[in-house]
Amino acid sequence: MVALVPAAGRGLRMGGSVPKQFLSLGGEPLIVQSLRTLQAASVVDQIILAVPSADIDYCEKEIVSRHRFTKVTKVVAGGAERQDSVRHALAQVPSDTEIVIIHDAVRPFMTIGMIAEVVAAARKEGAAIIALPMRDTVKQVRTDGTIERTVDRAPLWLAQTPQAFRRDWIEMAHEKAHAEGIRATDDAFLVEWLGYSVTVVEGSGENIKVTRPEDMVIGEAILASRKGR
């Protein structure tokens, strides 16, 4: 089982000059939290990390070696967008791999249980993602800022990671999307686009994606809560 961690984003919404995956959370770079969980997961054999080309040396020394992430077998240059980084990492996956896991570096609160569940579902169905049911009321809004209608939230889920796929499905999806110029922020979309079904495994509200400064405050609170349990 190979896990891919795209971590080449610049994190423009966070402000500042440090990419968000390297910001400090609990006294450690944000990316360390995600890698530690993948390192501890028994179903994960290898981890391939995609980072900005200028940060490869830093990641190899200060992230992988310093924290003894022995499952990280390759640190590759990411691309301009997340989809490009995943494609670059996929190119390094051994051909005998059955299932590929993809996890956002900036979702530091994934659990080993989530990994095990999404992998089990992918082994059975071919593709699966962690997701969360919508709990807030959803409004569809016109361009002038007025509400057009209230949307039924029952069938709506918020996609998260980790996501897991048959290797041949996700490779084919990325290759075809690249050739045809299809862009997506979610790997499951590309698999759906090929016509395959993707199973949903319910995740957790703690599995946040750090994209804005206030998310770091929430993240520190989650860390403190977990340490107190």
C-alpha positions as CSV (number, residue, x, y, z in Angstrom):
1,M,0.0,0.0,0.0
2,V,1.5,3.3,-1.1
3,A,0.4,6.7,0.4
4,L,0.8,9.9,-1.6
5,V,1.0,13.2,0.2
6,P,0.7,16.3,-2.1
7,A,2.4,19.1,-0.2
8,A,3.6,21.5,-2.9
9,G,1.0,24.2,-2.3
10,R,1.9,27.8,-1.5
11,G,-1.0,28.4,0.8
12,L,-1.8,31.9,-0.4
13,R,-4.9,32.2,1.7
14,M,-2.8,31.8,4.9
15,G,-0.7,34.9,4.1
16,G,3.0,35.2,5.0
17,S,5.9,33.6,3.1
18,V,6.0,30.1,4.7
19,P,3.9,27.5,2.8
20,K,1.2,26.4,5.2
21,Q,2.4,22.7,5.2
22,F,5.5,23.9,7.0
23,L,3.8,26.2,9.5
24,S,4.2,25.2,13.2
25,L,1.3,23.3,14.8
26,G,1.9,22.1,18.3
27,G,5.6,23.1,17.9
28,E,6.1,21.0,14.8
29,P,5.6,21.6,11.1
30,L,2.0,20.9,10.1
31,I,3.0,18.2,7.6
32,V,4.7,16.2,10.4
33,Q,1.3,15.5,12.0
34,S,0.0,13.8,8.8
35,L,3.2,11.9,8.1
36,R,3.3,10.6,11.7
37,T,-0.2,9.0,11.3
38,L,0.7,7.5,7.9
39,Q,4.0,6.2,9.4
40,A,2.0,4.5,12.2
41,A,-0.6,2.9,10.0
42,S,0.1,-0.8,9.5
43,V,-1.6,-0.9,6.1
44,V,0.8,1.7,4.7
45,D,4.1,0.3,3.3
46,Q,5.5,3.4,1.5
47,I,4.9,7.1,1.5
48,I,5.7,9.4,-1.5
49,L,5.9,13.0,-0.7
50,A,5.4,15.8,-3.3
51,V,6.8,19.2,-2.3
52,P,8.0,22.4,-4.0
53,S,11.2,21.6,-5.9
54,A,13.1,24.3,-3.8
55,D,12.1,22.5,-0.6
56,I,13.1,18.9,-1.5
57,D,16.4,19.1,0.4
58,Y,14.8,20.7,3.4
59,C,12.1,18.1,3.5
60,E,14.5,15.2,3.2
61,K,16.7,16.5,6.1
62,E,14.4,18.4,8.4
63,I,11.1,16.5,7.9
64,V,11.9,12.9,6.8
65,S,15.3,12.2,8.4
66,R,14.8,14.3,11.6
67,H,11.5,12.7,12.4
68,R,12.6,9.2,11.3
69,F,9.8,8.7,8.8
70,T,11.2,5.5,7.4
71,K,8.2,4.8,5.2
72,V,8.9,7.9,3.1
73,T,10.8,6.3,0.2
74,K,10.7,9.3,-2.2
75,V,10.4,13.1,-2.0
76,V,9.5,14.4,-5.5
77,A,9.0,17.8,-7.0
78,G,5.3,18.7,-7.0
79,G,3.6,20.7,-9.7
80,A,1.9,24.1,-10.2
81,E,-1.4,22.7,-8.8
82,R,-2.4,19.9,-6.4
83,Q,-3.5,17.7,-9.3
84,D,-0.1,18.0,-10.9
85,S,1.6,17.0,-7.7
86,V,-0.5,13.9,-7.3
87,R,0.3,12.9,-10.9
88,H,4.0,13.4,-10.3
89,A,3.9,11.2,-7.2
90,L,1.8,8.6,-9.0
91,A,4.5,8.2,-11.6
92,Q,6.8,6.9,-8.8
93,V,4.3,4.2,-7.5
94,P,5.5,0.7,-8.0
95,S,3.6,-1.2,-10.7
96,D,2.7,-4.0,-8.3
97,T,0.8,-1.7,-6.0
98,E,-2.9,-2.6,-5.6
99,I,-4.3,0.4,-3.6
100,V,-3.0,4.0,-3.5
101,I,-3.9,6.3,-0.7
102,I,-3.9,10.1,-1.3
103,H,-3.9,12.5,1.7
104,D,-3.7,16.2,1.9
105,A,-0.6,17.3,4.0
106,V,-2.7,20.0,5.6
107,R,-5.2,17.7,7.1
108,P,-3.2,16.9,10.3
109,F,-6.0,15.2,12.3
110,M,-6.6,12.1,10.1
111,T,-6.6,9.0,12.3
112,I,-5.3,5.4,11.8
113,G,-8.9,4.3,11.9
114,M,-9.8,6.5,9.0
115,I,-7.0,5.0,6.9
116,A,-8.0,1.5,7.8
117,E,-11.6,2.1,6.9
118,V,-11.1,3.9,3.6
119,V,-8.5,1.3,2.5
120,A,-10.9,-1.6,3.4
121,A,-13.7,0.1,1.4
122,A,-11.4,0.7,-1.6
123,R,-10.2,-3.0,-1.6
124,K,-13.9,-4.0,-1.7
125,E,-15.3,-1.4,-4.1
126,G,-12.3,0.0,-5.9
127,A,-12.5,3.6,-4.7
128,A,-13.5,5.3,-1.4
129,I,-13.2,8.6,0.4
130,I,-13.6,10.0,3.9
131,A,-16.4,12.5,3.9
132,L,-18.7,14.3,6.3
133,P,-22.5,14.8,6.1
134,M,-23.5,18.4,5.7
135,R,-24.9,19.6,9.0
136,D,-25.5,23.3,8.3
137,T,-28.5,24.7,6.3
138,V,-27.4,25.1,2.7
139,K,-28.5,28.1,0.6
140,Q,-28.2,28.5,-3.2
141,V,-27.5,32.2,-3.8
142,R,-28.0,34.3,-6.9
143,T,-25.2,36.5,-8.4
144,D,-26.9,39.5,-6.8
145,G,-26.4,38.0,-3.3
146,T,-30.0,37.0,-2.7
147,I,-31.1,33.5,-1.8
148,E,-32.6,31.5,-4.7
149,R,-33.5,28.4,-2.7
150,T,-32.7,26.3,0.3
151,V,-31.0,23.1,-0.8
152,D,-31.9,19.7,0.8
153,R,-28.7,18.9,2.7
154,A,-29.6,15.2,3.3
155,P,-27.7,13.9,0.2
156,L,-24.8,16.4,0.6
157,W,-21.4,15.4,2.0
158,L,-18.2,17.3,2.4
159,A,-15.2,15.4,0.8
160,Q,-12.2,14.9,3.0
161,T,-9.0,12.9,2.7
162,P,-7.6,10.2,3.0
163,Q,-9.0,8.8,-0.3
164,A,-8.1,5.4,-1.5
165,F,-8.2,3.9,-5.0
166,R,-7.2,1.0,-7.1
167,R,-3.9,2.0,-8.6
168,D,-5.0,1.4,-12.2
169,W,-8.1,3.5,-11.8
170,I,-6.4,6.5,-10.3
171,E,-3.5,6.3,-12.7
172,M,-5.9,6.1,-15.7
173,A,-7.9,9.0,-14.3
174,H,-5.0,11.3,-13.9
175,E,-3.4,10.4,-17.2
176,K,-6.7,11.0,-19.1
177,A,-7.5,14.2,-17.2
178,H,-4.0,15.5,-18.0
179,A,-4.3,14.7,-21.7
180,E,-7.8,16.3,-22.0
181,G,-7.1,19.3,-19.8
182,I,-9.6,18.4,-17.0
183,R,-8.9,20.0,-13.7
184,A,-10.1,19.0,-10.3
185,T,-9.3,19.8,-6.7
186,D,-10.4,16.3,-5.6
187,D,-9.0,13.0,-6.9
188,A,-12.4,11.2,-6.4
189,F,-13.9,13.5,-9.0
190,L,-11.5,12.3,-11.7
191,V,-12.4,8.7,-10.9
192,E,-16.1,9.5,-11.0
193,W,-15.4,11.3,-14.3
194,L,-14.1,8.0,-15.7
195,G,-17.5,6.4,-14.8
196,Y,-16.5,4.5,-11.6
197,S,-18.4,4.5,-8.4
198,V,-16.8,5.9,-5.3
199,T,-17.8,4.8,-1.8
200,V,-18.1,7.2,1.1
201,V,-16.8,6.4,4.6
202,E,-18.0,8.9,7.3
203,G,-15.1,10.9,8.7
204,S,-14.8,13.4,11.6
205,G,-15.4,17.0,12.2
206,E,-11.9,17.2,13.6
207,N,-10.4,16.2,10.2
208,I,-10.1,19.8,9.2
209,K,-8.1,21.2,6.3
210,V,-5.9,24.1,7.3
211,T,-6.4,26.8,4.7
212,R,-6.8,30.0,6.7
213,P,-5.1,31.6,9.8
214,E,-8.1,30.8,12.0
215,D,-7.7,27.1,11.2
216,M,-4.4,27.1,13.0
217,V,-6.2,28.3,16.1
218,I,-8.8,25.5,15.7
219,G,-5.9,23.0,15.1
220,E,-4.1,24.0,18.3
221,A,-7.4,23.5,20.2
222,I,-7.9,20.0,18.7
223,L,-4.3,19.1,19.6
224,A,-4.9,20.2,23.2
225,S,-8.1,18.3,23.4
226,R,-6.5,15.1,22.1
227,K,-3.6,15.4,24.6
228,G,-6.2,15.7,27.4
229,R,-8.1,12.6,26.5
